[in-house]
Amino acid sequence: MLRSTPTAPLALICVVDDDAAVRQALDNLLTSADYVPLCFDSGEACLSYAKLGDVDFAVVDVKLGGMSGFELQQRLNVMALDLPLVFISGHADQAMEQLAVKAGAVALLHKPVDVDRLLMLIEGALAGRAQP
């Protein structure tokens, strides 16, 4: 697992889910793994964050109130943030998984989320971004 050093800032992980319990669970998980979680209850709230360019990774629910997770990803792509993203869903099927990967997501994980796999995906994506 990536750990911060005195010279390396903690990675900022954006969590977007309209379920408060899921947001809190992911907040706790990411904090315990030495990441800095930034949680939003909607795609619109996420997009209103003034420092989205500082975000290192995103975990986004597919089905949100308002814009969907896929719509949020499209908006982030238009902003050219090059933000690695994992979708999560309680209602995913193989077609949705294929759509997520085709759209550029790292993966689509089913709820309840396999936390070890999520942390592995985050670590791998962040390590890949650190490469020159």
N, C-alpha and C positions, 0 to 999 in steps of 0.2 A: 504494500500500500504506500502511496506517496505520502510523505511526511514533510512538513515545512521545516526549513532550516532558518537560522537567523537571517540569511540573505534572501530566502525565497518566500514570497507572500503566500498566504493560504489561498487555495483555489476557491473562487466564488461560483457556487452552484445554484442555478435558478430552478425553483420547483413551482410548477403551475398545476394546481388541482383544485376543483371547486368543493372537495370534501375536506373539511377542517381536520378530521382525524387523520387522513392520509398525509396532509401537509405537516401536521405535528409529528407524525411517525417518521417521515422523511427528514424533517428538521432535526430530530433527535439522532437519527442514524448518521446523517452527514456531519453533524457537530461532533459526534463521538469518533468519527473517522478523520477528524482534523480538517474538515472542509468548512467553508462559511456558506450556509444556506441562505437563500433569499427567496422567500415564499410569497406567491400571489394566488388569489382565488379565481382569477380569470385571465384570459389572453389579453384583454384590453388593459387590465391593471399592469400586466407584465410590460406591455408596449409603452406604457406611460412612464416607466422607470427611466430616469434621465441618463443613467450610466450603464445602459445595456452593453455597450462596448467593453465594459470591464468584466462581463460574465464569461466564465471559462467553459461551462457545460450547462445543459438544461435537461430537466426531467419534466415531461409534459403529458398530462392526461389527454387521451384522444377526445373524449366527450366532455366538453365544458359547457357551462351556461354561456350564451353569447357565441363568439367565434369558437370553432372547434380547434383542437390541437393541431390538426393538419393546416388549417387556415393560419394559425399563429406561426407555424414553421415557415409557411410561404412568406409571410410578412417579414420574418427575421431574415430569410434568404434575400429578399428584396433589399434589405438594409445592408447586405454584404458583410454580415458579422462573422461568417465562417464559424458558426457555433455548433459544436457536436451536441447531439440531442438524442435522448432515449424517450420513446413514447411508453406510456403505461396505460393499461385498459383492463377493466373488469369484464369486457364483452368482446374481446378480440377473437378473430378467426384467422385462418391461413391467408385469406384474401387481404384482410386488413394488415397483416404482418408484411405481405409482399408490397402493398401500397406504401407502408411506412419506410421500408428499406429503399424502394424505388425513389421515394421523395428525398432520400439522403439521410435518413435517421440511422443511428448506430444500431438500434434494435427496437423491437416492441416487446415489452415484458407484460405478462399477465399479472393482474392483482389476485391474491396478495403477492406482492413483489418479492422475488428471490433476492434478498438483500446482498448476499455474497456475489451473485452475478451482477447486480447493479453496481456495486463497488468495483468489481473487476472491470466492467465496461467503462466506468468513469476513469479509473486509473489508466487503462489502456489508451483512451482518447486523450487524456492529458499528457501522457508520456509521448504520444505521437505528435502532439502540438509543440512539445518542447524541443523536438528534433530540428536542427538547423536546415 
